[in-house]
Amino acid sequence: MFTSSADVFRTRQAVRDLIDVVRVHRDAMARLGESKADGHTLAQIVDANGRMTQDHEQVYHQILLAAALPDDDFPGFVTATSLLLANRLQDSYGTDDLFWNWDAFRDHYRLADPPVRAALMNGFRTMSETGRVNLFNVPDAEECLSRATIDVVDLLNHSDEFELSRSIQGDISPDDAGRLWQVASQKDLSWQALMGFRYLYERPVSIAPREPEQAELIPWS
């Protein structure tokens, strides 16, 4: 596995976003978890940040099935895929690297709402970049963005977040972006500024805080 600062932070952020997707889709999670298996529920797995163990074997297979049925229950499909990605990114239980899912359902992932689509795409991209799966075609840069570059810059300029706007337009380095986020994360930030930092994370080079294991994560929108 790669252990660069950007990889560590990107993996932590990707897991956090995927779990937040699951929490937002509470109804879908309830449907997936209606029948308990081995006495374990999806809620317990979500509380553990998506980490599954051998004890969750039957639940794991239920989730695998839901992640392969986009036309039956799309929210359930998205929820299940998010859980599987979060689990795999943490090297937890299961041997399925989701290669087949990516190959079969990429077009379905594109149909999700932008923040959800970006969370899924960043999950797959991070899986690929950290060597957890070998994808023939990795997600496009645009697929990984919650908002297009021009929209983020416009949003920041209309909110007087000029420094952050200039940083994005100047293609700030991952290290400099990491330092900028570490300072900003200690303050009360506008939602527009958070969108700007989310863009910096979602772009191909991402951001690289100095202490990626402890750095604050960007709230999911």
C-alpha positions as CSV (number, residue, x, y, z in Angstrom):
1,M,0.0,0.0,0.0
2,F,1.1,3.6,-0.6
3,T,1.7,5.6,2.6
4,S,2.2,9.2,1.3
5,S,0.6,12.0,3.3
6,A,-1.9,12.6,0.5
7,D,-2.8,8.8,0.3
8,V,-3.4,8.6,4.1
9,F,-5.6,11.7,4.2
10,R,-7.5,10.8,1.0
11,T,-8.2,7.3,2.4
12,R,-9.5,8.6,5.7
13,Q,-11.6,11.3,4.0
14,A,-13.0,8.8,1.5
15,V,-14.1,6.4,4.3
16,R,-15.7,9.3,6.2
17,D,-17.6,10.5,3.2
18,L,-18.8,7.0,2.3
19,I,-20.1,6.4,5.8
20,D,-21.9,9.7,5.8
21,V,-23.6,8.7,2.5
22,V,-24.9,5.6,4.4
23,R,-26.1,7.6,7.3
24,V,-28.0,10.0,5.0
25,H,-29.7,7.0,3.4
26,R,-31.2,5.8,6.6
27,D,-34.3,4.4,5.0
28,A,-32.3,2.4,2.5
29,M,-30.1,1.1,5.4
30,A,-33.2,0.1,7.3
31,R,-34.4,-1.9,4.3
32,L,-31.1,-3.6,3.9
33,G,-30.9,-4.4,7.6
34,E,-34.5,-5.6,8.1
35,S,-33.4,-9.2,8.5
36,K,-30.7,-9.6,11.0
37,A,-28.0,-12.1,10.3
38,D,-25.8,-13.7,13.0
39,G,-27.3,-11.2,15.4
40,H,-25.6,-8.3,13.7
41,T,-27.2,-5.3,12.0
42,L,-26.0,-2.7,9.5
43,A,-26.4,0.0,12.1
44,Q,-23.7,-1.7,14.2
45,I,-21.4,-1.9,11.2
46,V,-22.0,1.8,10.4
47,D,-21.2,2.6,14.1
48,A,-17.9,0.8,13.5
49,N,-17.2,3.1,10.5
50,G,-18.0,0.3,8.1
51,R,-15.5,-2.2,9.4
52,M,-16.8,-5.8,9.0
53,T,-15.4,-8.9,10.6
54,Q,-15.8,-12.6,10.2
55,D,-18.8,-12.3,12.5
56,H,-20.6,-10.2,9.9
57,E,-20.3,-12.8,7.1
58,Q,-24.0,-13.2,6.4
59,V,-24.6,-9.4,6.5
60,Y,-21.6,-9.0,4.2
61,H,-23.1,-11.3,1.6
62,Q,-26.5,-9.4,1.9
63,I,-24.7,-6.2,1.2
64,L,-22.8,-7.7,-1.8
65,L,-26.2,-8.7,-3.3
66,A,-27.7,-5.3,-2.8
67,A,-24.6,-3.6,-4.4
68,A,-25.4,-5.7,-7.6
69,L,-29.0,-4.7,-8.0
70,P,-29.2,-1.0,-9.0
71,D,-32.5,-1.4,-10.8
72,D,-34.3,-3.1,-7.8
73,D,-33.5,-0.4,-5.2
74,F,-31.1,2.4,-6.3
75,P,-30.8,4.0,-2.8
76,G,-30.1,0.5,-1.4
77,F,-27.6,-0.1,-4.2
78,V,-25.7,3.2,-3.4
79,T,-25.8,2.5,0.3
80,A,-24.5,-1.1,0.0
81,T,-21.7,0.0,-2.4
82,S,-20.7,2.8,0.0
83,L,-20.4,0.3,2.9
84,L,-18.4,-2.1,0.8
85,L,-16.0,0.6,-0.3
86,A,-15.5,1.9,3.2
87,N,-14.9,-1.6,4.5
88,R,-12.4,-2.4,1.8
89,L,-10.5,0.9,2.2
90,Q,-9.9,-0.1,5.8
91,D,-8.7,-3.6,4.8
92,S,-11.5,-5.2,6.8
93,Y,-13.4,-8.4,6.2
94,G,-14.1,-9.7,2.7
95,T,-12.1,-10.7,-0.4
96,D,-14.2,-8.9,-3.0
97,D,-12.3,-5.9,-4.4
98,L,-15.3,-4.6,-6.3
99,F,-13.6,-4.8,-9.6
100,W,-16.6,-6.5,-11.2
101,N,-18.9,-3.9,-9.6
102,W,-16.9,-1.0,-11.2
103,D,-16.9,-2.7,-14.6
104,A,-20.6,-3.4,-14.5
105,F,-22.1,-0.4,-12.7
106,R,-19.9,2.7,-13.4
107,D,-22.7,4.2,-15.5
108,H,-25.1,3.7,-12.6
109,Y,-22.8,5.4,-10.1
110,R,-22.8,8.4,-12.4
111,L,-26.6,8.7,-11.9
112,A,-26.3,9.4,-8.2
113,D,-26.6,13.0,-6.8
114,P,-23.3,14.9,-7.2
115,P,-22.1,14.6,-3.6
116,V,-23.0,10.9,-3.5
117,R,-21.5,10.3,-6.9
118,A,-18.3,12.0,-5.9
119,A,-18.1,10.0,-2.7
120,L,-18.4,6.7,-4.7
121,M,-16.0,7.8,-7.4
122,N,-13.4,9.0,-4.8
123,G,-13.8,5.6,-3.1
124,F,-13.0,3.7,-6.2
125,R,-10.2,6.1,-7.2
126,T,-8.6,5.7,-3.8
127,M,-9.0,2.0,-3.9
128,S,-7.1,2.0,-7.2
129,E,-4.4,4.5,-6.2
130,T,-3.6,2.6,-3.0
131,G,-3.3,-0.7,-4.7
132,R,-6.5,-2.4,-3.4
133,V,-8.0,-2.9,-6.8
134,N,-6.6,-2.7,-10.4
135,L,-9.2,-0.9,-12.5
136,F,-8.9,-0.8,-16.3
137,N,-10.4,2.7,-16.3
138,V,-10.1,4.8,-13.2
139,P,-12.8,7.5,-12.5
140,D,-12.4,10.7,-14.5
141,A,-11.3,13.8,-12.6
142,E,-14.7,15.4,-13.2
143,E,-16.6,12.3,-11.8
144,C,-14.8,12.8,-8.5
145,L,-15.8,16.4,-8.1
146,S,-19.0,17.4,-6.2
147,R,-18.9,20.7,-8.0
148,A,-17.1,21.7,-11.2
149,T,-14.0,23.9,-10.9
150,I,-15.7,27.0,-12.4
151,D,-18.7,26.7,-10.1
152,V,-16.5,26.4,-7.0
153,V,-14.4,29.5,-8.0
154,D,-17.6,31.5,-8.7
155,L,-19.0,30.4,-5.3
156,L,-15.9,31.5,-3.5
157,N,-15.6,34.8,-5.3
158,H,-19.2,35.7,-4.5
159,S,-18.5,34.9,-0.8
160,D,-15.3,37.0,-0.4
161,E,-13.2,33.8,-0.1
162,F,-10.6,35.3,-2.4
163,E,-7.5,33.6,-1.0
164,L,-9.0,30.2,-1.3
165,S,-10.3,31.0,-4.8
166,R,-6.8,32.1,-5.9
167,S,-5.3,28.9,-4.4
168,I,-7.7,26.8,-6.5
169,Q,-7.1,28.7,-9.7
170,G,-3.3,28.6,-9.1
171,D,-3.4,24.8,-8.7
172,I,-1.9,24.9,-5.2
173,S,0.3,22.0,-4.4
174,P,-0.9,19.1,-2.2
175,D,1.5,20.1,0.6
176,D,0.5,23.8,0.5
177,A,-3.2,22.8,0.4
178,G,-2.7,20.6,3.4
179,R,-1.1,23.4,5.4
180,L,-3.9,25.8,4.3
181,W,-6.5,23.2,5.5
182,Q,-4.8,22.6,8.8
183,V,-4.9,26.3,9.7
184,A,-8.5,26.8,8.4
185,S,-9.9,23.7,10.1
186,Q,-9.3,25.3,13.4
187,K,-11.7,28.1,12.6
188,D,-15.5,28.4,12.0
189,L,-15.7,28.2,8.2
190,S,-18.5,29.2,5.9
191,W,-20.1,26.4,3.9
192,Q,-18.6,28.1,0.8
193,A,-15.1,27.7,2.2
194,L,-15.8,24.1,3.1
195,M,-16.8,23.5,-0.6
196,G,-13.5,25.0,-1.6
197,F,-11.5,22.7,0.6
198,R,-13.6,19.8,-0.5
199,Y,-12.7,20.6,-4.1
200,L,-9.0,20.6,-3.2
201,Y,-9.5,17.1,-1.7
202,E,-11.5,15.8,-4.6
203,R,-9.1,17.0,-7.4
204,P,-6.6,14.4,-8.7
205,V,-3.6,15.5,-6.5
206,S,-5.8,16.0,-3.4
207,I,-4.3,17.6,-0.3
208,A,-1.5,16.4,2.0
209,P,-1.6,17.6,5.6
210,R,1.6,17.3,7.6
211,E,0.0,14.8,10.1
212,P,-2.5,13.0,7.9
213,E,-3.5,10.4,10.6
214,Q,-4.7,13.2,12.9
215,A,-5.7,16.0,10.5
216,E,-9.3,17.2,10.7
217,L,-11.5,15.8,8.0
218,I,-13.7,17.9,5.7
219,P,-17.5,17.7,6.6
220,W,-19.5,16.0,3.9
221,S,-22.1,18.1,2.1
